[in-house]
Amino acid sequence: VDKPLGISSNYILQKIRKIYKNCKAGYIGTLDPLASGCLPIAIGAATKIIRYIEGADKTYVFTINWGVKTETGDSEGQIVEKNNKYPSEKSIRNELLNFNGCIEQITPRYSSVKIQGVRAYQLARKNIDFKTKNRKVFIKRINLLKTISKNRTTFSVDCGSGTYIRSLAESIAKALGSIG
């Protein structure tokens, strides 16, 4: 399914299940509500192959808005910090070399990971204090695609399963002495 912005992966799944008379169905990978793109869905007996392909590499295109940090790590959240530190294209390209291979990533507080059986984003929205665990993820390739303006840059990344693009963007910004 070409998932549009503004709806959850589970919402799409439930619509598909309803269309196919509540058959067994599952999606491969989760896209945040603010992400659009291909959401692979298996139906019926095909759900048995999910476990074999859910770990496959993925490709994302994303834009970093330099100088703005939100509580959620995306454009949906409240702004919690601002600055005027905009990295040069040359410094960005140089820093991207440090984001290839296996990297440790912070799991966002606003994520679907479960903390004692409850989704992290549910706890975060209720202002309940909790910690997420860092995870190791694999970045196969990351490229600067386009400098849109001094405060916006678009990238593509080929990465392993479980990579949080919001966290990757924040880590790149931090490594460049900025926020994003």
PyMOL commands that place a pseudoatom at each C-alpha (Angstrom):
pseudoatom trace, name=CA, resn=VAL, resi=1, chain=A, elem=C, hetatm=0, pos=[0.000, 0.000, 0.000]
pseudoatom trace, name=CA, resn=ASP, resi=2, chain=A, elem=C, hetatm=0, pos=[1.231, 3.520, -0.752]
pseudoatom trace, name=CA, resn=LYS, resi=3, chain=A, elem=C, hetatm=0, pos=[0.625, 4.866, 2.767]
pseudoatom trace, name=CA, resn=PRO, resi=4, chain=A, elem=C, hetatm=0, pos=[-0.193, 8.572, 2.815]
pseudoatom trace, name=CA, resn=LEU, resi=5, chain=A, elem=C, hetatm=0, pos=[0.837, 11.090, 5.461]
pseudoatom trace, name=CA, resn=GLY, resi=6, chain=A, elem=C, hetatm=0, pos=[-1.274, 11.443, 8.563]
pseudoatom trace, name=CA, resn=ILE, resi=7, chain=A, elem=C, hetatm=0, pos=[-2.447, 7.911, 9.228]
pseudoatom trace, name=CA, resn=SER, resi=8, chain=A, elem=C, hetatm=0, pos=[-0.885, 4.993, 11.073]
pseudoatom trace, name=CA, resn=SER, resi=9, chain=A, elem=C, hetatm=0, pos=[0.277, 1.698, 9.617]
pseudoatom trace, name=CA, resn=ASN, resi=10, chain=A, elem=C, hetatm=0, pos=[-2.250, -0.079, 11.823]
pseudoatom trace, name=CA, resn=TYR, resi=11, chain=A, elem=C, hetatm=0, pos=[-5.093, 2.077, 10.452]
pseudoatom trace, name=CA, resn=ILE, resi=12, chain=A, elem=C, hetatm=0, pos=[-4.172, 0.924, 6.926]
pseudoatom trace, name=CA, resn=LEU, resi=13, chain=A, elem=C, hetatm=0, pos=[-3.963, -2.689, 8.091]
pseudoatom trace, name=CA, resn=GLN, resi=14, chain=A, elem=C, hetatm=0, pos=[-7.430, -2.564, 9.676]
pseudoatom trace, name=CA, resn=LYS, resi=15, chain=A, elem=C, hetatm=0, pos=[-8.900, -1.082, 6.468]
pseudoatom trace, name=CA, resn=ILE, resi=16, chain=A, elem=C, hetatm=0, pos=[-7.334, -3.888, 4.424]
pseudoatom trace, name=CA, resn=ARG, resi=17, chain=A, elem=C, hetatm=0, pos=[-8.626, -6.516, 6.851]
pseudoatom trace, name=CA, resn=LYS, resi=18, chain=A, elem=C, hetatm=0, pos=[-12.128, -5.054, 6.579]
pseudoatom trace, name=CA, resn=ILE, resi=19, chain=A, elem=C, hetatm=0, pos=[-12.002, -5.058, 2.756]
pseudoatom trace, name=CA, resn=TYR, resi=20, chain=A, elem=C, hetatm=0, pos=[-10.989, -8.718, 2.810]
pseudoatom trace, name=CA, resn=LYS, resi=21, chain=A, elem=C, hetatm=0, pos=[-13.669, -9.781, 5.318]
pseudoatom trace, name=CA, resn=ASN, resi=22, chain=A, elem=C, hetatm=0, pos=[-11.424, -9.733, 8.427]
pseudoatom trace, name=CA, resn=CYS, resi=23, chain=A, elem=C, hetatm=0, pos=[-8.889, -12.135, 6.988]
pseudoatom trace, name=CA, resn=LYS, resi=24, chain=A, elem=C, hetatm=0, pos=[-5.516, -12.624, 8.606]
pseudoatom trace, name=CA, resn=ALA, resi=25, chain=A, elem=C, hetatm=0, pos=[-3.176, -9.810, 7.577]
pseudoatom trace, name=CA, resn=GLY, resi=26, chain=A, elem=C, hetatm=0, pos=[0.023, -8.150, 8.698]
pseudoatom trace, name=CA, resn=TYR, resi=27, chain=A, elem=C, hetatm=0, pos=[2.414, -5.433, 7.592]
pseudoatom trace, name=CA, resn=ILE, resi=28, chain=A, elem=C, hetatm=0, pos=[6.156, -5.582, 7.249]
pseudoatom trace, name=CA, resn=GLY, resi=29, chain=A, elem=C, hetatm=0, pos=[7.737, -2.705, 9.164]
pseudoatom trace, name=CA, resn=THR, resi=30, chain=A, elem=C, hetatm=0, pos=[5.969, 0.273, 10.678]
pseudoatom trace, name=CA, resn=LEU, resi=31, chain=A, elem=C, hetatm=0, pos=[5.805, 3.706, 9.124]
pseudoatom trace, name=CA, resn=ASP, resi=32, chain=A, elem=C, hetatm=0, pos=[5.181, 6.634, 11.459]
pseudoatom trace, name=CA, resn=PRO, resi=33, chain=A, elem=C, hetatm=0, pos=[1.937, 8.525, 10.825]
pseudoatom trace, name=CA, resn=LEU, resi=34, chain=A, elem=C, hetatm=0, pos=[4.022, 11.396, 9.360]
pseudoatom trace, name=CA, resn=ALA, resi=35, chain=A, elem=C, hetatm=0, pos=[5.824, 9.048, 6.943]
pseudoatom trace, name=CA, resn=SER, resi=36, chain=A, elem=C, hetatm=0, pos=[4.487, 8.222, 3.522]
pseudoatom trace, name=CA, resn=GLY, resi=37, chain=A, elem=C, hetatm=0, pos=[5.576, 5.407, 1.263]
pseudoatom trace, name=CA, resn=CYS, resi=38, chain=A, elem=C, hetatm=0, pos=[5.400, 1.711, 0.581]
pseudoatom trace, name=CA, resn=LEU, resi=39, chain=A, elem=C, hetatm=0, pos=[3.866, -0.313, 3.408]
pseudoatom trace, name=CA, resn=PRO, resi=40, chain=A, elem=C, hetatm=0, pos=[4.106, -4.000, 2.439]
pseudoatom trace, name=CA, resn=ILE, resi=41, chain=A, elem=C, hetatm=0, pos=[1.047, -5.957, 3.585]
pseudoatom trace, name=CA, resn=ALA, resi=42, chain=A, elem=C, hetatm=0, pos=[0.644, -9.733, 3.555]
pseudoatom trace, name=CA, resn=ILE, resi=43, chain=A, elem=C, hetatm=0, pos=[-2.822, -11.275, 3.481]
pseudoatom trace, name=CA, resn=GLY, resi=44, chain=A, elem=C, hetatm=0, pos=[-4.008, -14.761, 4.430]
pseudoatom trace, name=CA, resn=ALA, resi=45, chain=A, elem=C, hetatm=0, pos=[-1.428, -17.537, 4.060]
pseudoatom trace, name=CA, resn=ALA, resi=46, chain=A, elem=C, hetatm=0, pos=[1.123, -14.962, 2.823]
pseudoatom trace, name=CA, resn=THR, resi=47, chain=A, elem=C, hetatm=0, pos=[1.470, -13.704, 6.416]
pseudoatom trace, name=CA, resn=LYS, resi=48, chain=A, elem=C, hetatm=0, pos=[3.696, -16.728, 7.002]
pseudoatom trace, name=CA, resn=ILE, resi=49, chain=A, elem=C, hetatm=0, pos=[6.476, -15.082, 4.953]
pseudoatom trace, name=CA, resn=ILE, resi=50, chain=A, elem=C, hetatm=0, pos=[6.565, -11.888, 7.038]
pseudoatom trace, name=CA, resn=ARG, resi=51, chain=A, elem=C, hetatm=0, pos=[9.178, -13.262, 9.424]
pseudoatom trace, name=CA, resn=TYR, resi=52, chain=A, elem=C, hetatm=0, pos=[11.488, -14.004, 6.485]
pseudoatom trace, name=CA, resn=ILE, resi=53, chain=A, elem=C, hetatm=0, pos=[11.358, -10.547, 4.939]
pseudoatom trace, name=CA, resn=GLU, resi=54, chain=A, elem=C, hetatm=0, pos=[10.785, -8.148, 7.839]
pseudoatom trace, name=CA, resn=GLY, resi=55, chain=A, elem=C, hetatm=0, pos=[14.529, -7.880, 8.422]
pseudoatom trace, name=CA, resn=ALA, resi=56, chain=A, elem=C, hetatm=0, pos=[15.244, -6.830, 4.828]
pseudoatom trace, name=CA, resn=ASP, resi=57, chain=A, elem=C, hetatm=0, pos=[16.992, -3.537, 4.126]
pseudoatom trace, name=CA, resn=LYS, resi=58, chain=A, elem=C, hetatm=0, pos=[14.867, -0.462, 3.575]
pseudoatom trace, name=CA, resn=THR, resi=59, chain=A, elem=C, hetatm=0, pos=[15.361, 2.849, 1.772]
pseudoatom trace, name=CA, resn=TYR, resi=60, chain=A, elem=C, hetatm=0, pos=[14.087, 6.163, 3.095]
pseudoatom trace, name=CA, resn=VAL, resi=61, chain=A, elem=C, hetatm=0, pos=[14.209, 9.747, 1.872]
pseudoatom trace, name=CA, resn=PHE, resi=62, chain=A, elem=C, hetatm=0, pos=[14.060, 12.358, 4.622]
pseudoatom trace, name=CA, resn=THR, resi=63, chain=A, elem=C, hetatm=0, pos=[14.674, 16.049, 5.201]
pseudoatom trace, name=CA, resn=ILE, resi=64, chain=A, elem=C, hetatm=0, pos=[16.428, 17.595, 8.170]
pseudoatom trace, name=CA, resn=ASN, resi=65, chain=A, elem=C, hetatm=0, pos=[15.227, 21.011, 9.269]
pseudoatom trace, name=CA, resn=TRP, resi=66, chain=A, elem=C, hetatm=0, pos=[18.402, 22.422, 10.838]
pseudoatom trace, name=CA, resn=GLY, resi=67, chain=A, elem=C, hetatm=0, pos=[18.128, 24.619, 13.904]
pseudoatom trace, name=CA, resn=VAL, resi=68, chain=A, elem=C, hetatm=0, pos=[14.832, 23.222, 15.211]
pseudoatom trace, name=CA, resn=LYS, resi=69, chain=A, elem=C, hetatm=0, pos=[14.323, 20.397, 17.723]
pseudoatom trace, name=CA, resn=THR, resi=70, chain=A, elem=C, hetatm=0, pos=[10.898, 19.038, 18.618]
pseudoatom trace, name=CA, resn=GLU, resi=71, chain=A, elem=C, hetatm=0, pos=[9.815, 16.781, 21.464]
pseudoatom trace, name=CA, resn=THR, resi=72, chain=A, elem=C, hetatm=0, pos=[8.850, 14.041, 18.994]
pseudoatom trace, name=CA, resn=GLY, resi=73, chain=A, elem=C, hetatm=0, pos=[11.760, 14.392, 16.556]
pseudoatom trace, name=CA, resn=ASP, resi=74, chain=A, elem=C, hetatm=0, pos=[9.400, 15.217, 13.696]
pseudoatom trace, name=CA, resn=SER, resi=75, chain=A, elem=C, hetatm=0, pos=[7.272, 18.122, 12.474]
pseudoatom trace, name=CA, resn=GLU, resi=76, chain=A, elem=C, hetatm=0, pos=[4.306, 17.002, 14.603]
pseudoatom trace, name=CA, resn=GLY, resi=77, chain=A, elem=C, hetatm=0, pos=[5.904, 17.774, 17.968]
pseudoatom trace, name=CA, resn=GLN, resi=78, chain=A, elem=C, hetatm=0, pos=[6.172, 20.962, 19.947]
pseudoatom trace, name=CA, resn=ILE, resi=79, chain=A, elem=C, hetatm=0, pos=[9.393, 22.895, 19.383]
pseudoatom trace, name=CA, resn=VAL, resi=80, chain=A, elem=C, hetatm=0, pos=[11.646, 22.497, 22.422]
pseudoatom trace, name=CA, resn=GLU, resi=81, chain=A, elem=C, hetatm=0, pos=[14.806, 24.177, 21.139]
pseudoatom trace, name=CA, resn=LYS, resi=82, chain=A, elem=C, hetatm=0, pos=[15.970, 26.497, 18.357]
pseudoatom trace, name=CA, resn=ASN, resi=83, chain=A, elem=C, hetatm=0, pos=[19.336, 27.751, 17.159]
pseudoatom trace, name=CA, resn=ASN, resi=84, chain=A, elem=C, hetatm=0, pos=[20.907, 29.312, 14.078]
pseudoatom trace, name=CA, resn=LYS, resi=85, chain=A, elem=C, hetatm=0, pos=[23.585, 26.696, 13.486]
pseudoatom trace, name=CA, resn=TYR, resi=86, chain=A, elem=C, hetatm=0, pos=[23.303, 25.579, 9.876]
pseudoatom trace, name=CA, resn=PRO, resi=87, chain=A, elem=C, hetatm=0, pos=[26.038, 23.189, 8.720]
pseudoatom trace, name=CA, resn=SER, resi=88, chain=A, elem=C, hetatm=0, pos=[27.669, 23.635, 5.322]
pseudoatom trace, name=CA, resn=GLU, resi=89, chain=A, elem=C, hetatm=0, pos=[27.096, 21.065, 2.601]
pseudoatom trace, name=CA, resn=LYS, resi=90, chain=A, elem=C, hetatm=0, pos=[30.791, 20.149, 2.764]
pseudoatom trace, name=CA, resn=SER, resi=91, chain=A, elem=C, hetatm=0, pos=[30.685, 19.514, 6.527]
pseudoatom trace, name=CA, resn=ILE, resi=92, chain=A, elem=C, hetatm=0, pos=[27.507, 17.454, 6.124]
pseudoatom trace, name=CA, resn=ARG, resi=93, chain=A, elem=C, hetatm=0, pos=[29.070, 15.280, 3.423]
pseudoatom trace, name=CA, resn=ASN, resi=94, chain=A, elem=C, hetatm=0, pos=[32.178, 14.751, 5.562]
pseudoatom trace, name=CA, resn=GLU, resi=95, chain=A, elem=C, hetatm=0, pos=[30.134, 13.825, 8.655]
pseudoatom trace, name=CA, resn=LEU, resi=96, chain=A, elem=C, hetatm=0, pos=[27.939, 11.352, 6.780]
pseudoatom trace, name=CA, resn=LEU, resi=97, chain=A, elem=C, hetatm=0, pos=[30.981, 9.093, 6.424]
pseudoatom trace, name=CA, resn=ASN, resi=98, chain=A, elem=C, hetatm=0, pos=[30.733, 8.468, 10.184]
pseudoatom trace, name=CA, resn=PHE, resi=99, chain=A, elem=C, hetatm=0, pos=[27.166, 7.186, 9.827]
pseudoatom trace, name=CA, resn=ASN, resi=100, chain=A, elem=C, hetatm=0, pos=[27.915, 4.192, 7.623]
pseudoatom trace, name=CA, resn=GLY, resi=101, chain=A, elem=C, hetatm=0, pos=[28.018, 0.692, 9.085]
pseudoatom trace, name=CA, resn=CYS, resi=102, chain=A, elem=C, hetatm=0, pos=[26.799, -0.420, 12.480]
pseudoatom trace, name=CA, resn=ILE, resi=103, chain=A, elem=C, hetatm=0, pos=[25.828, 2.505, 14.702]
pseudoatom trace, name=CA, resn=GLU, resi=104, chain=A, elem=C, hetatm=0, pos=[24.181, 2.789, 18.093]
pseudoatom trace, name=CA, resn=GLN, resi=105, chain=A, elem=C, hetatm=0, pos=[20.882, 4.594, 17.982]
pseudoatom trace, name=CA, resn=ILE, resi=106, chain=A, elem=C, hetatm=0, pos=[18.649, 6.118, 20.627]
pseudoatom trace, name=CA, resn=THR, resi=107, chain=A, elem=C, hetatm=0, pos=[15.120, 4.734, 20.480]
pseudoatom trace, name=CA, resn=PRO, resi=108, chain=A, elem=C, hetatm=0, pos=[12.772, 7.748, 20.410]
pseudoatom trace, name=CA, resn=ARG, resi=109, chain=A, elem=C, hetatm=0, pos=[10.393, 8.334, 23.305]
pseudoatom trace, name=CA, resn=TYR, resi=110, chain=A, elem=C, hetatm=0, pos=[7.654, 8.768, 20.704]
pseudoatom trace, name=CA, resn=SER, resi=111, chain=A, elem=C, hetatm=0, pos=[7.982, 5.327, 19.141]
pseudoatom trace, name=CA, resn=SER, resi=112, chain=A, elem=C, hetatm=0, pos=[5.897, 2.168, 18.984]
pseudoatom trace, name=CA, resn=VAL, resi=113, chain=A, elem=C, hetatm=0, pos=[8.414, 0.151, 21.008]
pseudoatom trace, name=CA, resn=LYS, resi=114, chain=A, elem=C, hetatm=0, pos=[6.819, -1.408, 24.081]
pseudoatom trace, name=CA, resn=ILE, resi=115, chain=A, elem=C, hetatm=0, pos=[7.869, -0.486, 27.621]
pseudoatom trace, name=CA, resn=GLN, resi=116, chain=A, elem=C, hetatm=0, pos=[6.446, -3.045, 30.065]
pseudoatom trace, name=CA, resn=GLY, resi=117, chain=A, elem=C, hetatm=0, pos=[3.674, -3.849, 27.580]
pseudoatom trace, name=CA, resn=VAL, resi=118, chain=A, elem=C, hetatm=0, pos=[2.748, -0.226, 26.774]
pseudoatom trace, name=CA, resn=ARG, resi=119, chain=A, elem=C, hetatm=0, pos=[3.748, 1.692, 23.627]
pseudoatom trace, name=CA, resn=ALA, resi=120, chain=A, elem=C, hetatm=0, pos=[6.411, 4.310, 24.359]
pseudoatom trace, name=CA, resn=TYR, resi=121, chain=A, elem=C, hetatm=0, pos=[4.448, 7.063, 22.593]
pseudoatom trace, name=CA, resn=GLN, resi=122, chain=A, elem=C, hetatm=0, pos=[1.479, 6.417, 24.905]
pseudoatom trace, name=CA, resn=LEU, resi=123, chain=A, elem=C, hetatm=0, pos=[3.665, 6.880, 27.980]
pseudoatom trace, name=CA, resn=ALA, resi=124, chain=A, elem=C, hetatm=0, pos=[5.330, 9.969, 26.494]
pseudoatom trace, name=CA, resn=ARG, resi=125, chain=A, elem=C, hetatm=0, pos=[1.969, 11.601, 25.736]
pseudoatom trace, name=CA, resn=LYS, resi=126, chain=A, elem=C, hetatm=0, pos=[0.948, 11.066, 29.376]
pseudoatom trace, name=CA, resn=ASN, resi=127, chain=A, elem=C, hetatm=0, pos=[4.250, 12.587, 30.586]
pseudoatom trace, name=CA, resn=ILE, resi=128, chain=A, elem=C, hetatm=0, pos=[5.167, 9.330, 32.328]
pseudoatom trace, name=CA, resn=ASP, resi=129, chain=A, elem=C, hetatm=0, pos=[8.912, 9.039, 32.970]
pseudoatom trace, name=CA, resn=PHE, resi=130, chain=A, elem=C, hetatm=0, pos=[10.591, 6.035, 31.314]
pseudoatom trace, name=CA, resn=LYS, resi=131, chain=A, elem=C, hetatm=0, pos=[13.798, 5.073, 29.562]
pseudoatom trace, name=CA, resn=THR, resi=132, chain=A, elem=C, hetatm=0, pos=[14.196, 3.535, 26.141]
pseudoatom trace, name=CA, resn=LYS, resi=133, chain=A, elem=C, hetatm=0, pos=[17.065, 1.223, 25.265]
pseudoatom trace, name=CA, resn=ASN, resi=134, chain=A, elem=C, hetatm=0, pos=[19.634, 2.127, 22.656]
pseudoatom trace, name=CA, resn=ARG, resi=135, chain=A, elem=C, hetatm=0, pos=[19.855, -0.252, 19.744]
pseudoatom trace, name=CA, resn=LYS, resi=136, chain=A, elem=C, hetatm=0, pos=[22.424, -1.125, 17.153]
pseudoatom trace, name=CA, resn=VAL, resi=137, chain=A, elem=C, hetatm=0, pos=[21.304, -0.526, 13.581]
pseudoatom trace, name=CA, resn=PHE, resi=138, chain=A, elem=C, hetatm=0, pos=[23.049, -0.917, 10.244]
pseudoatom trace, name=CA, resn=ILE, resi=139, chain=A, elem=C, hetatm=0, pos=[23.378, 1.970, 7.802]
pseudoatom trace, name=CA, resn=LYS, resi=140, chain=A, elem=C, hetatm=0, pos=[24.381, 0.580, 4.418]
pseudoatom trace, name=CA, resn=ARG, resi=141, chain=A, elem=C, hetatm=0, pos=[24.567, 3.944, 2.660]
pseudoatom trace, name=CA, resn=ILE, resi=142, chain=A, elem=C, hetatm=0, pos=[23.543, 7.508, 3.397]
pseudoatom trace, name=CA, resn=ASN, resi=143, chain=A, elem=C, hetatm=0, pos=[23.662, 10.273, 0.803]
pseudoatom trace, name=CA, resn=LEU, resi=144, chain=A, elem=C, hetatm=0, pos=[22.956, 13.977, 0.719]
pseudoatom trace, name=CA, resn=LEU, resi=145, chain=A, elem=C, hetatm=0, pos=[20.422, 14.360, -2.098]
pseudoatom trace, name=CA, resn=LYS, resi=146, chain=A, elem=C, hetatm=0, pos=[19.708, 18.071, -2.108]
pseudoatom trace, name=CA, resn=THR, resi=147, chain=A, elem=C, hetatm=0, pos=[20.365, 21.231, -0.178]
pseudoatom trace, name=CA, resn=ILE, resi=148, chain=A, elem=C, hetatm=0, pos=[16.959, 22.925, -0.278]
pseudoatom trace, name=CA, resn=SER, resi=149, chain=A, elem=C, hetatm=0, pos=[18.034, 25.978, 1.718]
pseudoatom trace, name=CA, resn=LYS, resi=150, chain=A, elem=C, hetatm=0, pos=[20.530, 26.843, 4.450]
pseudoatom trace, name=CA, resn=ASN, resi=151, chain=A, elem=C, hetatm=0, pos=[18.209, 25.206, 6.999]
pseudoatom trace, name=CA, resn=ARG, resi=152, chain=A, elem=C, hetatm=0, pos=[16.837, 22.236, 5.012]
pseudoatom trace, name=CA, resn=THR, resi=153, chain=A, elem=C, hetatm=0, pos=[18.704, 19.283, 3.516]
pseudoatom trace, name=CA, resn=THR, resi=154, chain=A, elem=C, hetatm=0, pos=[17.289, 16.103, 1.981]
pseudoatom trace, name=CA, resn=PHE, resi=155, chain=A, elem=C, hetatm=0, pos=[18.976, 12.714, 2.318]
pseudoatom trace, name=CA, resn=SER, resi=156, chain=A, elem=C, hetatm=0, pos=[18.484, 9.113, 1.240]
pseudoatom trace, name=CA, resn=VAL, resi=157, chain=A, elem=C, hetatm=0, pos=[19.452, 6.191, 3.435]
pseudoatom trace, name=CA, resn=ASP, resi=158, chain=A, elem=C, hetatm=0, pos=[19.632, 2.458, 2.798]
pseudoatom trace, name=CA, resn=CYS, resi=159, chain=A, elem=C, hetatm=0, pos=[19.438, 0.822, 6.200]
pseudoatom trace, name=CA, resn=GLY, resi=160, chain=A, elem=C, hetatm=0, pos=[18.644, -2.290, 8.122]
pseudoatom trace, name=CA, resn=SER, resi=161, chain=A, elem=C, hetatm=0, pos=[15.405, -3.083, 9.867]
pseudoatom trace, name=CA, resn=GLY, resi=162, chain=A, elem=C, hetatm=0, pos=[14.601, -1.167, 13.045]
pseudoatom trace, name=CA, resn=THR, resi=163, chain=A, elem=C, hetatm=0, pos=[16.305, 2.095, 12.079]
pseudoatom trace, name=CA, resn=TYR, resi=164, chain=A, elem=C, hetatm=0, pos=[14.556, 5.182, 13.406]
pseudoatom trace, name=CA, resn=ILE, resi=165, chain=A, elem=C, hetatm=0, pos=[15.003, 7.912, 10.820]
pseudoatom trace, name=CA, resn=ARG, resi=166, chain=A, elem=C, hetatm=0, pos=[14.063, 10.633, 13.346]
pseudoatom trace, name=CA, resn=SER, resi=167, chain=A, elem=C, hetatm=0, pos=[16.871, 9.483, 15.621]
pseudoatom trace, name=CA, resn=LEU, resi=168, chain=A, elem=C, hetatm=0, pos=[19.290, 9.284, 12.718]
pseudoatom trace, name=CA, resn=ALA, resi=169, chain=A, elem=C, hetatm=0, pos=[18.456, 12.869, 11.723]
pseudoatom trace, name=CA, resn=GLU, resi=170, chain=A, elem=C, hetatm=0, pos=[18.907, 14.108, 15.288]
pseudoatom trace, name=CA, resn=SER, resi=171, chain=A, elem=C, hetatm=0, pos=[22.244, 12.283, 15.605]
pseudoatom trace, name=CA, resn=ILE, resi=172, chain=A, elem=C, hetatm=0, pos=[23.533, 13.759, 12.350]
pseudoatom trace, name=CA, resn=ALA, resi=173, chain=A, elem=C, hetatm=0, pos=[22.512, 17.248, 13.489]
pseudoatom trace, name=CA, resn=LYS, resi=174, chain=A, elem=C, hetatm=0, pos=[24.170, 16.765, 16.877]
pseudoatom trace, name=CA, resn=ALA, resi=175, chain=A, elem=C, hetatm=0, pos=[27.401, 15.510, 15.280]
pseudoatom trace, name=CA, resn=LEU, resi=176, chain=A, elem=C, hetatm=0, pos=[27.447, 18.711, 13.200]
pseudoatom trace, name=CA, resn=GLY, resi=177, chain=A, elem=C, hetatm=0, pos=[26.986, 20.959, 16.258]
pseudoatom trace, name=CA, resn=SER, resi=178, chain=A, elem=C, hetatm=0, pos=[23.397, 21.748, 15.345]
pseudoatom trace, name=CA, resn=ILE, resi=179, chain=A, elem=C, hetatm=0, pos=[19.938, 20.423, 16.089]
pseudoatom trace, name=CA, resn=GLY, resi=180, chain=A, elem=C, hetatm=0, pos=[17.394, 19.090, 13.673]
for i in range(1, 180): cmd.bond("trace and resi %d" % i, "trace and resi %d" % (i + 1))
show_as sticks, trace
zoom trace
